[in-house]
Amino acid sequence: MSRRVRRKVAKKGKEKIVLQGYPDVEDDVLDLERQEDVYWTSLPDDTVLQLFSCLNYRDRASLSSTCKTWRHLGISPCLWYSLDLRAHKCDAVMAASLALRCVNLQKLRFRGAESADAIIHLQARNLREISGDYCRKITDATLSVIVARHEALESLQLGPDFCERISSDAIKAIAFCCSKLKKLRLSGIRDVHGDAINALAKHCPNLTDIGFIDCLNVDEMALGNVVSVRFLSVAGTSNMKWGVVSHLWHKLPNLTGLDVSRTDIGPTAVSRLLSSSQSLKVLCALNCPVLEEDANLSANKNKGKLLLALFTEIFKGIASLFVDTTNKGKNVFLDWRNSKNKDKNLDEIMNWLEWILSHTLLRIAESNQHGLDNFWLKQGAALLLSLMQSSQEDVQERAATGLATFVVIDDENASIDSKRAEAVMNDGGICLLLDLAKSWREGLQSEAAKAIANLSVNAEVAKAVAEEGGINILAGLARSMNRLVAEEAAGGLWNLSVGEEHKGAIAEAGGVKALVDLIFKWSTGGEGVLERAAGALANLAADDKCSTEVAVAGGVHALVMLARNCKFDGVQEQAARALANLAAHGDSNNNNAAVGQEAGALEALVQLTRSPNEGVRQEAAGALWNLSFDDRNREAIAAAGGVEALVTLAQSCSNASSGLQERAAGALWGLSVSEANSVAIGREGGVAPLIALARSESEDVHETAAGALWNLAFNPGNALRIVEEGGVPALVHLCSSSQSKMARFMAALALAYMFDGRMDEYALVGTSSESTSKSVSLDGARRMALKHIEAFVLTFSDPHAFAAAAASSAPAALSQVTEGARIQEAGHLRCSGAEIGRFVAMLRNPSSILKACAAFALLQFTIPGGRHAMHHASLMQNAGAARVLRAAAAAATAPLEAKIFARIVLRNLEHHHMEPSL
């Protein structure tokens, strides 16, 4: 290998940055500082080995493949003392490929039944410790083969999920094969029979640590025969005969620690065990309801015996185990770890306590019980933070998972308890979690990232995470080759990206590119990571600047790929939401057009409106709504079957959420801007569902339904359909009663279109070709409509301001009327030339009410500062509006409102420097 690299030494001021915990590497690095150029192959072997030990298995393998020297070093036994396969799919072929490296393997962690089946192919006959999770499908046969091949086994742990297919037969196989066994912890076994326990007692004389956790039935009498046991846990186990336990287990000569947490043990059994056992030092009974009901139980009654329960002071109690109990408090675990005076027996008790506390606290957090707020705030959070600093990796992981879990109070709505989250933050938990996230151990990375993600739902915690450099750390983890790590990191970025203040920082940290790359990297088989990555991109795409970065990074293609190919509802929903947000910046970038031009994008979104999942339908409709603002997209959506799909969606969402209703009506509103689409919507039956949505109780739905009906009413055939389907009363109700000014405004404009005379001409020819003959009283409907249009306009007519404007031509008088009449949101509406022309023509209508309505509408469209005011002013010039406006302003028979509004529109045109048409 001849690659040459230039090394940069990081310094902080005049101080060198030291990587703590790797003194050997530090010394070599300091020697190398004197050289500007370094040939990596010239590094001493022990330095390379130390560097390799800091890498995960994947990176270690990658470096090992670069040259012969490193390939030889990469299989050194010292690098393969322990192996964690949880993040990898480990089958027999992979295990066999690792066999040469695993000759001296001592510790193994795995996940799932397939990995369990493959363990024997590692040929690691010197294994001392095996730990597995996700063990529901592991069978007696698999476990029996594993223990038969690893007779030197000293520790076997399977859990915390239930081992549903393991029975007492497998426990007997463990006893017969593993005579050196010291620790056995199994979770969720249905029945642990006496003969299996007696076999352990007979054949495993060194067995000092037993855990039958969350089991259904355990033979209490047989456990009394395991005289070697020092630490015993039956936490969460049902159907225990506590009378038998209290009369037998106190006789166990070596029993030092007993864990009965999450059981129905009562005060009598607890008192007897504490008073009768000569060897017992610690009895852990956390979350035992029967015990907690007895307020008279004294935790201090038995000197030298420690009872840990929800009602005891846990830190103070643990501190009592030490000779020096001063000033320990919440630092009792940290002080013990840093103590120079080691006591082997005490160390074993503390290590066991760390393990059982981390397990029990996680189980309590998972159960999400009510009434534990006081415990979590005063002790539980601090305990988890202390355990996160354990030297036991599995304890650290469970503590981080516990933090991630105990703050969540509603999984469905991603709600967390703010007080709990802030308790973690105030106790220094954010820095601890970020330090764990920087570990080279991927298990710690993923659990720490998960906790950071959940805690960051709280805005104050999110701010603290950002201030402590968490965004850069999460963006780095999102690039991990480990799917679980990348998934949790993406989840953290998703939650942090909710805050507007963090979006720029995520982009600067390279988070956008990392998230897009995740989608391509895990495009199949990684639903969790895909949903989180798409969700984070959706939040980022809501920001104008970040949306451009998402597009530049290839986000449009990635998200469309998900919308087209992924079958997972959560991924589809977030991908559609991200595309909707990308398309929402039509005025500031070209992402709207870019999404529409991406192959298959519109077809995929149209197809998603038919999803059985409401959230997917809602976001897909929202994306189509935003995309329909682009002229080419609008027609392409229709060509892709969008009209039919959206009409069907509107017809089916009468009982759906207001969000889905709003977006379904909004998408039809956007499509109906086109005359051809408007006609197609009416022909496909879109009028009736829009009328139904106009009767919704939601203001947002009022606006989109009224907007769609306004556009549809421009066509006389659709206008007649609206009358025939009972739309006039619905629009009248909106016009008079909606809390949304915009909904009332557009409902009034729809009614004005319907009764300005054009529908009458159409009706004379006959009823609409698609409908049967209906008895419709146009005159009655017209009277009702005009009455409410007039009432609507008058609500914006202050008599005093109008009188002042009529008596004076001073700009201030007209400005006062304008401010009173302004509908702020109307400035966002964009009208076509035909629509502006129709309102100009309406100024000549015989109806004084329609004249006033037309003038009022033109006022809204031309108010200076409106997004499309210049555009509308230009259209009005082309339509010769100035002459008509002057005539309306001077007409003796016109109502005062029409005159004043016409004068204001003329002034608006002058403001926009439009020459009057003579």
VEXROVEX-505313 format. One line per 3 residues: number of its first residue (from 0); their letters; for each residue z, x, y of C-alpha. Coordinates in steps of 0.2 Angstrom, whole numbers. Each point is the difference from the previous one (the first is absolute). Last residue first. Layout:
BEGIN
NUM> A> Z:X:Y | ... $
This chain:
BEGIN
917> LSP> -113:-302:276 | 9:11:-13 | 15:8:8 $
914> EMH> 1:19:-2 | 14:5:-12 | 11:13:7 $
911> HHE> 14:-4:-13 | 12:-5:14 | -14:-11:7 $
908> LNR> -1:-9:-17 | 19:-2:0 | -1:-8:17 $
905> LVI> -13:-12:-6 | 12:-4:-15 | 14:-4:12 $
902> RAF> -11:-12:10 | -5:-9:-16 | 18:-1:-5 $
899> IKA> 4:-8:17 | -14:-13:-1 | 3:-4:-18 $
896> ELP> 19:-3:3 | -4:-11:16 | -10:-12:-10 $
893> ATA> -19:0:4 | -6:-15:10 | -3:10:17 $
890> AAA> -8:14:-9 | 2:16:9 | 8:11:-14 $
887> AAR> -11:-8:-13 | -16:5:11 | 7:17:3 $
884> LVR> 3:2:-19 | -17:-6:-4 | -8:13:12 $
881> AAG> 10:14:-7 | -3:-4:-18 | -18:5:0 $
878> ANQ> 1:3:-19 | -4:18:1 | 14:2:13 $
875> MLS> 12:-9:-12 | -5:12:-14 | 4:15:12 $
872> AHH> 17:-8:5 | 4:-2:-19 | -3:18:-4 $
869> MAH> 10:5:15 | 15:-11:-5 | 0:6:-18 $
866> RGG> 16:9:-1 | 8:-10:14 | 5:10:15 $
863> PIT> -8:-11:13 | 0:-18:-6 | -17:-4:-6 $
860> FQL> 2:-9:-17 | 16:-10:6 | -9:-6:16 $
857> LAF> -15:-5:-11 | 12:-11:-11 | 8:-9:15 $
854> AAC> -17:-3:8 | -6:-8:-17 | 16:-10:-1 $
851> AKL> -2:-7:18 | -18:-5:-3 | 5:-8:-17 $
848> ISS> 13:-11:9 | -12:-4:13 | -12:-7:-13 $
845> PNR> -17:-1:7 | -4:17:-7 | -7:12:13 $
842> LMA> 15:13:-3 | -4:-2:-18 | -16:9:2 $
839> VFR> 10:16:5 | 11:-3:-15 | -15:-1:-11 $
836> GIE> -8:16:8 | 16:10:-4 | -1:-6:-18 $
833> AGS> -18:4:-1 | 2:17:8 | 14:4:-13 $
830> CRL> 18:0:3 | 13:13:-3 | 18:-5:0 $
827> HGA> 13:14:4 | 4:-7:18 | 5:-16:-8 $
824> EQI> 16:8:-5 | 7:0:17 | -3:-18:4 $
821> RAG> -1:0:19 | 2:-17:9 | 16:4:10 $
818> ETV> -6:17:4 | -17:-6:5 | 7:-14:12 $
815> QSL> 11:13:9 | -15:11:1 | -10:-14:8 $
812> AAP> 13:-2:14 | 1:19:3 | -19:1:2 $
809> ASS> 1:-11:15 | -13:-14:0 | 14:-12:5 $
806> AAA> 3:-19:-1 | -6:-2:-18 | 9:16:-5 $
803> AAF> 16:-6:7 | -2:-17:-8 | -3:8:-16 $
800> AHP> 15:11:1 | 11:-15:4 | -7:-11:-14 $
797> DSF> 1:14:-13 | -14:-2:-12 | 2:8:-17 $
794> TLV> 7:-15:-9 | -14:-10:8 | -13:9:-11 $
791> FAE> 9:-6:-15 | 2:-18:6 | -18:-1:4 $
788> IHK> -5:7:-17 | 12:-13:-8 | -8:-15:8 $
785> LAM> -17:7:-3 | 3:1:-19 | 8:-18:-2 $
782> RRA> -15:-7:10 | -12:9:-10 | 7:-5:-16 $
779> GDL> 0:-18:5 | -18:1:5 | -5:10:-15 $
776> SVS> 6:-14:-11 | -4:6:-18 | -4:-11:-15 $
773> KST> -6:13:-12 | -17:2:-9 | 1:13:-14 $
770> SES> 0:18:5 | -12:15:-3 | -14:-6:12 $
767> STG> 12:-3:15 | -1:-17:7 | -15:-7:8 $
764> VLA> -13:4:14 | 12:-8:12 | 14:11:-6 $
761> YED> -9:16:6 | -3:-7:17 | 19:-5:1 $
758> MRG> 5:17:-6 | -9:8:15 | 9:-11:13 $
755> DFM> 14:10:6 | 12:-8:-13 | 1:13:-14 $
752> YAL> -1:15:11 | 14:-6:11 | 10:-4:-16 $
749> ALA> -2:18:-6 | 4:6:17 | 17:-10:0 $
746> AMF> 4:7:-17 | -4:17:7 | 12:-1:14 $
743> RAM> 14:-9:-10 | -1:14:-13 | 0:13:13 $
740> KSQ> 15:-8:9 | 10:1:-16 | 15:-12:-1 $
737> SSS> -12:-13:-7 | 3:-18:6 | -14:-6:11 $
734> CLH> -16:9:-5 | 6:3:-18 | 3:-19:-2 $
731> VLA> -17:-4:8 | -8:12:-12 | 8:-8:-15 $
728> PVG> -4:-18:7 | -18:5:3 | -2:9:-17 $
725> GEE> 0:-16:-11 | -13:6:-12 | -14:-10:9 $
722> VIR> 4:7:17 | 0:18:-6 | -16:-4:-10 $
719> LAN> -8:-7:17 | 4:17:8 | -7:9:-15 $
716> GPN> -16:-8:3 | 1:2:19 | 2:19:-2 $
713> FAL> 12:7:13 | 14:-9:-10 | 0:13:-13 $
710> NWL> 5:13:13 | 14:-11:6 | 5:-4:-18 $
707> AGA> 2:18:-4 | 10:4:16 | 11:-15:-3 $
704> ATE> 4:5:-18 | 3:18:6 | 12:-5:13 $
701> HVD> 9:-14:-9 | 3:12:-15 | 9:12:12 $
698> ESE> 10:-14:7 | 7:-5:-17 | 4:-18:-4 $
695> SRA> -17:-3:-8 | -11:-15:6 | -14:11:5 $
692> LAI> 0:6:-18 | -5:-17:-6 | -14:-1:13 $
689> LPA> -6:17:-6 | 0:-6:-18 | -11:-15:5 $
686> VGG> -13:10:10 | -4:13:-13 | -9:-11:-12 $
683> ERG> -14:12:-4 | -12:-9:12 | 12:3:14 $
680> IAV> 2:18:-4 | -19:2:-2 | -3:-7:18 $
677> SNA> 13:12:7 | -7:14:-9 | -17:-3:7 $
674> ESV> 7:-2:18 | 9:17:-2 | 17:-1:8 $
671> SLG> 5:-10:-16 | 3:16:-10 | 15:5:11 $
668> WLA> 8:-17:0 | -3:-1:-19 | 10:16:-1 $
665> GAA> 13:-7:11 | 2:-16:-10 | 3:10:-15 $
662> REQ> 11:13:9 | 11:-13:8 | 2:-10:-16 $
659> LGS> 5:16:-10 | 13:5:13 | 7:-18:1 $
656> SAN> 4:1:-19 | -10:-12:-12 | 2:-18:-2 $
653> SCS> -17:-5:8 | -7:16:-6 | -14:-6:-13 $
650> QAL> -12:-7:12 | 1:15:12 | -4:12:-15 $
647> TVL> -14:-11:-6 | -7:1:18 | 3:19:0 $
644> AEV> -10:2:-16 | -14:-11:5 | -2:9:16 $
641> GGA> 2:17:-6 | -13:-1:-13 | -6:18:2 $
638> AAI> -14:-6:13 | 14:-8:10 | 10:17:0 $
635> AER> -17:9:5 | -3:-12:15 | 18:3:7 $
632> NRD> -1:19:-4 | -16:2:10 | 8:-9:15 $
629> DFS> 17:9:0 | 14:-12:3 | -2:-6:-18 $
626> LNW> 9:16:-6 | 17:-5:7 | -1:-17:-9 $
623> LAG> -7:8:-16 | 15:11:0 | 12:-14:3 $
620> AAE> -8:-10:-14 | 3:15:-12 | 18:1:6 $
617> QRV> 4:-18:-3 | -9:-1:-17 | 9:16:-6 $
614> GEN> 17:-7:5 | -4:-17:-8 | -4:8:-17 $
611> PSR> -12:-10:-11 | -14:10:9 | -15:-10:7 $
608> TLQ> 1:8:17 | -1:16:-9 | -18:-3:-4 $
605> VLA> -4:-2:18 | 9:17:3 | -10:8:-14 $
602> ELA> -17:-6:6 | 4:6:18 | 5:17:-6 $
599> GAE> -14:2:-13 | -8:15:8 | 8:5:16 $
596> QGV> -9:-7:15 | 13:-14:4 | 13:13:0 $
593> AAN> -9:12:12 | -4:-15:11 | 18:-4:3 $
590> NNN> 4:19:0 | -11:2:15 | 14:4:13 $
587> SDG> 8:-7:15 | -6:-18:2 | -1:-4:-19 $
584> HAA> 18:6:-3 | 5:-13:-13 | -12:6:-14 $
581> LNA> 12:14:-5 | 14:-13:-1 | -10:-12:-11 $
578> LAR> -5:15:-11 | 18:5:-2 | 5:-18:-4 $
575> AAQ> -13:-1:-13 | 6:16:-8 | 18:-6:1 $
572> EQV> -4:-17:-9 | -12:8:-13 | 13:13:-4 $
569> GDF> 14:-13:-2 | -11:-11:-11 | -5:13:-12 $
566> KCN> -18:-1:-6 | -7:15:10 | -19:1:0 $
563> RAL> -7:-7:16 | 15:-1:12 | 5:17:-6 $
560> MVL> -17:8:3 | 0:-9:17 | 16:9:4 $
557> AHV> -6:17:-5 | -17:-2:9 | 8:-5:16 $
554> GGA> 14:13:-2 | -12:15:0 | 10:11:11 $
551> VAV> -10:-4:15 | 3:-19:-3 | 19:3:-1 $
548> ETS> 0:11:15 | -9:-14:10 | 13:-12:-5 $
545> CKD> 14:12:5 | -7:0:18 | 0:-19:1 $
542> DAA> 16:-3:-9 | -1:-15:-13 | -9:13:-11 $
539> LNA> 17:9:-3 | 8:-16:-7 | -14:-3:-11 $
536> LAG> -1:18:-5 | 19:-1:-5 | -4:-15:-11 $
533> AAR> -15:8:-8 | 10:15:-5 | 14:-11:-6 $
530> ELV> -11:-11:-10 | -10:14:-8 | 16:10:-5 $
527> GEG> 7:-15:-9 | -17:-5:-8 | -3:17:-7 $
524> GTS> -11:-2:-15 | -17:2:8 | -4:6:18 $
521> WKF> 15:13:-1 | -9:15:8 | -11:-11:11 $
518> ILD> 14:-11:7 | 11:15:2 | -13:9:10 $
515> VLA> 1:-14:13 | 18:2:1 | 0:19:2 $
512> KVG> -13:-2:14 | 10:-12:9 | 16:10:-2 $
509> GAE> -7:16:7 | 16:3:10 | -8:-5:16 $
506> AIA> -5:-17:-7 | 18:-3:-6 | 6:5:18 $
503> GKH> -12:-12:8 | 6:-14:-11 | 18:3:3 $
500> EEG> 3:-8:17 | -9:-16:-5 | 13:-3:-14 $
497> VSL> -7:-8:-16 | -7:17:-4 | 17:6:-6 $
494> NWL> 0:-13:-14 | -18:5:-6 | 4:18:2 $
491> GGA> 15:-2:-11 | -10:-10:-13 | -13:14:0 $
488> AEE> 14:12:-4 | 5:-11:-14 | -17:0:-8 $
485> AVL> -4:18:3 | 16:5:-9 | -4:-12:-15 $
482> RNM> -18:5:-1 | 4:19:-1 | -14:9:7 $
479> SRA> 9:0:17 | -9:-3:16 | 11:-14:5 $
476> LGA> 14:12:-2 | -6:10:15 | -2:-16:11 $
473> LIN> 18:-4:-5 | 6:16:5 | -9:0:17 $
470> IGG> 6:-18:3 | 18:5:-4 | 1:13:13 $
467> EEA> 18:-4:5 | -5:-10:15 | -12:-11:-11 $
464> VAK> 14:-4:-12 | 12:-4:14 | -13:-12:8 $
461> AVE> -3:-8:-17 | 19:-2:-2 | 1:-9:17 $
458> ANV> -15:-11:-5 | 7:-6:-17 | -14:-1:-12 $
455> SLN> 2:19:0 | 15:-1:-13 | -13:-6:-13 $
452> AIA> -12:14:2 | 14:13:2 | 7:-6:-17 $
449> KAA> -17:1:-8 | -4:17:7 | 17:6:-7 $
446> ESQ> -4:-7:-17 | -18:7:-1 | 5:18:6 $
443> LGE> 15:0:-11 | -11:-3:-15 | -13:12:6 $
440> RWS> 12:15:0 | -6:12:14 | 13:-7:12 $
437> KAL> -7:-5:17 | 4:-18:-4 | 18:5:-4 $
434> DLL> 2:8:18 | -7:-16:7 | 13:-10:-9 $
431> LCI> 14:10:6 | -6:0:18 | -2:-19:-1 $
428> GGD> 17:-2:-8 | 10:8:14 | 15:-13:-1 $
425> NMV> -7:-10:15 | -17:-2:-8 | 7:-7:-17 $
422> AEA> 11:-12:10 | -15:-5:10 | -9:-5:-15 $
419> RKS> 16:-10:-6 | 2:-9:16 | -19:-4:1 $
416> DIS> 0:-8:-17 | -18:0:-5 | -14:-13:-1 $
413> ANE> -16:4:-9 | -5:-18:-1 | -1:-1:-19 $
410> DDI> 13:13:-3 | 14:-8:10 | 16:9:2 $
407> VVF> -6:18:0 | 13:12:6 | 7:3:-17 $
404> TAL> -16:5:-8 | -6:15:9 | 17:7:1 $
401> GTA> 2:-3:-19 | -16:9:-3 | 6:15:10 $
398> ARE> 16:-1:-10 | -10:-1:-16 | -10:15:4 $
395> QVD> 15:11:5 | 9:-5:-16 | -16:4:-10 $
392> EQS> -1:17:8 | 18:5:-3 | 6:12:13 $
389> SQM> 6:-15:10 | -5:-2:19 | -6:-17:-3 $
386> LSL> 16:-5:-7 | 9:2:17 | -13:-11:8 $
383> LLA> 2:-13:-14 | 19:1:3 | -2:-2:19 $
380> AGQ> -11:-16:-3 | 13:-7:-12 | 16:3:9 $
377> KLW> 3:-10:17 | -18:-8:2 | -4:-3:-18 $
374> FND> 18:-6:-4 | 0:-12:15 | -17:-7:-3 $
371> LGH> 4:-4:-18 | 2:-19:1 | -17:-4:-7 $
368> QNS> -8:9:-14 | -16:10:1 | -1:3:-19 $
365> EAI> -10:16:3 | 14:7:12 | 13:-3:-14 $
362> RLL> -11:9:-12 | -3:14:11 | 19:2:4 $
359> THS> 4:0:-19 | -13:14:-4 | 5:11:15 $
356> LIW> 19:-3:-4 | -3:4:-18 | -9:17:3 $
353> ELW> 11:6:14 | 16:-4:-9 | -6:9:-15 $
350> NMI> -4:16:10 | 18:-3:8 | 8:-1:-16 $
347> EDL> -9:15:-7 | 4:10:15 | 19:-5:-1 $
344> NKD> 0:7:-18 | -9:16:4 | 11:4:16 $
341> KNK> -9:10:12 | 9:8:15 | -15:4:12 $
338> SNR> -2:-18:6 | -17:-4:7 | -4:-14:-13 $
335> WDL> 18:-7:2 | 0:0:19 | -17:-9:-1 $
332> FVN> 7:-13:-12 | 16:-3:10 | -10:-1:17 $
329> KGK> 4:-18:3 | 18:4:2 | 4:18:-4 $
326> NTT> 13:4:13 | 14:4:-11 | 0:-4:-19 $
323> DVF> 3:18:-6 | 5:-2:-18 | -16:-10:-4 $
320> LSA> -1:-16:-9 | 7:-9:15 | -16:3:9 $
317> IGK> -8:-12:-12 | 12:-14:5 | -3:4:19 $
314> FIE> -18:-1:-2 | 1:-16:-10 | 12:-10:11 $
311> TFL> 3:-15:-12 | -6:-18:1 | -17:4:-7 $
308> ALL> 8:9:-15 | 4:18:-5 | 17:2:-9 $
305> LKG> 7:17:-1 | 14:5:-11 | 12:14:5 $
302> KNK> 14:-13:4 | -3:-17:-6 | 4:-14:12 $
299> NAS> -11:7:14 | -15:-12:-3 | 12:-15:0 $
296> LNA> -7:-16:-7 | 8:-15:10 | -16:-6:8 $
293> DEE> -7:-5:-17 | -18:-7:3 | -7:18:1 $
290> LVP> 4:2:-19 | -10:-16:-5 | -14:5:11 $
287> CNL> -3:18:-6 | -11:8:13 | 7:18:-2 $
284> ACL> 12:3:-14 | 1:19:-2 | 15:6:-9 $
281> VKL> 4:19:3 | 13:11:-7 | 2:-6:-18 $
278> SQS> 9:12:-11 | 17:-8:-4 | -8:-18:-1 $
275> SSL> 14:-13:1 | 2:-4:18 | -18:1:6 $
272> LRS> -7:-9:-15 | 13:-14:0 | -2:-3:19 $
269> VAT> -19:-1:-2 | 2:-12:-15 | 11:-11:9 $
266> PGI> -10:0:17 | -15:-7:-8 | -16:7:-7 $
263> DTR> -16:-11:3 | -12:15:2 | -9:7:14 $
260> SVD> 10:17:-1 | 9:4:-16 | -1:19:2 $
257> LGT> 13:11:-9 | 4:18:4 | 12:12:-9 $
254> LNP> 0:-7:-18 | 6:15:-10 | 13:-7:-12 $
251> LKH> -8:-17:-1 | 15:-11:-3 | -2:-9:17 $
248> WLH> -16:-6:-8 | 8:-11:-13 | 12:-13:7 $
245> SVV> -9:-2:17 | -18:-1:-8 | 6:-13:-13 $
242> GWK> 6:-11:14 | -15:4:10 | -12:-8:-13 $
239> MNS> -16:5:8 | -14:-14:0 | -11:8:13 $
236> TGA> -3:18:5 | -3:4:19 | 10:16:-1 $
233> VSL> 5:6:-17 | 3:18:5 | 10:13:-10 $
230> FRV> 5:17:6 | 11:11:-11 | -6:-5:-18 $
227> SVV> 5:11:-14 | 11:-13:-8 | -15:-12:-3 $
224> NGL> 10:-12:-11 | 5:-12:14 | -19:-3:3 $
221> AME> 0:-8:-17 | 12:-13:5 | -9:-4:16 $
218> DVN> -17:-4:-9 | -12:-2:14 | -10:-16:3 $
215> LCD> -12:-4:14 | -3:17:8 | 0:3:18 $
212> IFG> 6:18:-3 | 5:8:-16 | 5:17:7 $
209> IDT> 8:14:-10 | 6:17:6 | 10:11:-11 $
206> LNP> -11:2:-16 | 5:16:-7 | 5:-6:-17 $
203> CHK> -17:-9:-2 | -2:-4:-19 | 16:-11:-3 $
200> ALA> 3:-8:17 | -19:-3:2 | -1:-8:-17 $
197> NIA> 15:-11:5 | -9:-6:15 | -15:-5:-11 $
194> DGH> 10:-8:-13 | 10:-10:14 | -16:-8:6 $
191> VDR> -8:2:18 | -9:-16:2 | -12:-4:14 $
188> IGS> -3:17:7 | -2:-1:19 | 4:18:5 $
185> LRL> 3:16:-10 | 11:15:4 | 4:13:-13 $
182> KKL> 7:17:5 | 7:14:-11 | -12:0:-14 $
179> KSC> 1:15:-11 | -1:-10:-16 | -17:-7:5 $
176> CFA> -9:-7:-15 | 12:-11:-9 | 8:-7:16 $
173> IAK> -17:-3:8 | -6:-9:-15 | 15:-11:0 $
170> IAD> -4:-4:18 | -17:-5:-5 | 6:-12:-13 $
167> SSI> 12:-7:13 | -15:-8:9 | -13:6:12 $
164> REC> -14:-13:5 | 9:-7:16 | 4:17:8 $
161> FDP> 5:-7:16 | -4:8:17 | 12:14:5 $
158> GLQ> -4:7:-12 | -1:12:-15 | 11:16:1 $
155> LSE> 2:12:-14 | 10:16:1 | 4:14:-12 $
152> LAE> -16:1:-10 | -1:14:-12 | -7:-11:-14 $
149> HRA> -16:-3:10 | -14:-6:-12 | 11:-13:-8 $
146> VIV> 6:-6:17 | -17:-4:5 | -6:-8:-16 $
143> SLT> 15:-12:0 | -3:-4:18 | -18:-5:-4 $
140> ADT> 4:-10:-15 | 14:-9:8 | -12:-6:13 $
137> IKR> -3:5:19 | -8:-15:8 | 14:-3:13 $
134> CYD> 2:18:4 | -5:1:18 | 12:15:1 $
131> GSI> 2:16:-10 | 12:14:0 | 0:14:-14 $
128> ERL> 11:15:0 | 2:15:-12 | -18:2:-5 $
125> NRA> -2:15:-12 | -13:-8:-11 | -12:-1:15 $
122> QLH> -15:-4:-11 | -8:-9:15 | -8:-12:-12 $
119> IIA> 16:-7:-4 | 2:-7:17 | -17:-10:-1 $
116> DAS> 8:-16:-6 | 13:0:14 | -14:3:13 $
113> EAG> -9:-16:-7 | 16:-10:0 | 4:3:18 $
110> RFR> 7:13:12 | 5:18:-4 | 13:13:4 $
107> LKQ> 2:16:-10 | 13:14:0 | 0:16:-11 $
104> LNV> -18:5:-2 | 0:17:-9 | -17:-3:-10 $
101> CRL> -6:-11:14 | -14:10:7 | -10:1:-16 $
98> ALS> 2:-19:-2 | -7:-5:17 | -17:-4:-7 $
95> AAM> 8:-9:-15 | 9:-11:13 | -16:-4:9 $
92> VAD> -9:-6:-16 | 15:-10:-6 | 2:-10:16 $
89> CKH> 8:4:16 | -5:-10:15 | 9:9:13 $
86> ARL> 13:-4:13 | 14:-1:-13 | -5:17:-8 $
83> DLS> 15:10:6 | 1:17:-9 | 15:12:-1 $
80> YWL> 1:18:-6 | -19:2:2 | 0:12:14 $
77> CPS> 11:12:-8 | -11:0:-16 | -14:8:10 $
74> IGL> -16:-10:-2 | -5:2:19 | 3:18:-1 $
71> HRW> -15:3:-12 | -11:-12:11 | 6:9:15 $
68> TKC> -6:17:-6 | -16:-8:-8 | -6:-8:17 $
65> TSS> -1:-16:9 | 6:-12:-14 | 18:3:2 $
62> LSA> -1:-6:18 | -6:-17:-6 | 13:-1:-14 $
59> RDR> 14:4:12 | -7:-13:12 | 0:-13:-14 $
56> YNL> 17:5:-7 | 9:-1:17 | 3:15:10 $
53> CSF> 16:10:4 | 0:8:-17 | -17:8:3 $
50> LQL> 7:9:16 | 14:7:-11 | -13:5:-13 $
47> VTD> -11:8:13 | 15:10:7 | 5:6:-18 $
44> DPL> -18:6:-3 | -1:11:15 | -13:-5:13 $
41> STW> -16:10:-1 | -10:-16:-6 | 4:-8:17 $
38> YVD> -9:14:10 | 9:0:16 | -6:4:18 $
35> EQR> 11:2:15 | 13:11:-9 | 18:3:6 $
32> ELD> 3:-18:-3 | -2:3:-19 | 17:8:-1 $
29> LVD> 8:-16:7 | -10:-10:-12 | 6:9:-15 $
26> DEV> 18:-2:6 | -2:-18:3 | -8:-3:-16 $
23> DPY> 15:7:-9 | 12:-10:12 | -8:-17:-5 $
20> GQL> 14:-13:4 | -3:0:19 | -17:3:7 $
17> VIK> 3:11:15 | -8:-3:17 | 0:17:9 $
14> EKG> 10:0:16 | -7:6:17 | -6:-17:5 $
11> KKA> -3:-9:-16 | -12:10:-10 | -13:-4:-13 $
8> VKR> -8:15:-8 | -19:-2:-1 | -9:8:-15 $
5> RVR> -18:5:0 | -8:-4:-17 | -12:11:-11 $
2> RSM> -8:-7:-15 | -5:13:-12 | 5:-7:-17 $
